[in-house]
Amino acid sequence: MTLNELAKATVMAVTSGKCNRIMEQTTIKVAGNTAYITTIEGSAGISITMCNCRPEIEVNSLQLPGINKVVFE
């Protein structure tokens, strides 16, 4: 499993509900020591949901070896 695949699998495992549905549509790309998480276009509800999801996504992604920073694009 590549680090990109591991990061995506981790995010999918730690999220649930609306956050999980949103994360299914995102792409995670690891470059260097940084995980880049793409945002998706949508309503204000997506932005609000992502505000709630970001902490759990970031904390769990930083537990992976080789990831020292998480950037939401």
N, C-alpha and C positions, 0 to 999 in steps of 0.2 A: 504494500500500500504506500503510495507516495504521501508526502507531507500535505499536499493539497487535499488529497482524498481523506487523510486522517483528520485534518482540520474540519472539513465538511461533515464527516461522520460524527465528530465530537459535538459540533454545533447542533446537528440534528438530534443527537442523543440527549442533550441537556435542555432543549427547548420543548415547549408543548403549546397546544392551542393555537391561537392566532400567530404567535411568534414563530412557531414551527412551520406554519403554512407560508409565512413570509420568507423564512429562511430557505424553504424548498426552492424558491424562485431566484435566490441570490447565487452569486459565484464567489468562491473564496480562492484567492491566488496568493501563494506564499512566495515572496521574493526576498532574498537575503534573510533577515531575521524578522520580517514584517509580514503579517497576514492582512491582505487587503480584501475587504468585504464590500461587494458592490451593493448599492441601494437600488430599489425598484421604484418605478414611477407609480403613483397612485394617489389616493385621497389623503386627507389630513389624518385619517384614522391610522394609516400605515406609519406615519411619522410618530404618532403618539405611542403606538404599539412598540415601535423600535426603541423609543426612549426607555420603555420598561425592559426590553430584551437586552439592550446593549451591555449592562453590567454582567449578566450571566454569560453572555457570549464572550465578552472580553476576558473575564476571570478564568473561564474554562479553556479558552484558546491559549492563554499565557502559560498554562500548565504543560503544554506540549513542548517536547524538546526541540529547540531550534526556533521557537517563536518568542520574541521579546517585546513585540509591539503589535497592536491591532489598530488598523485604520479603516474607518467606515467611509467609503468614497461616495 
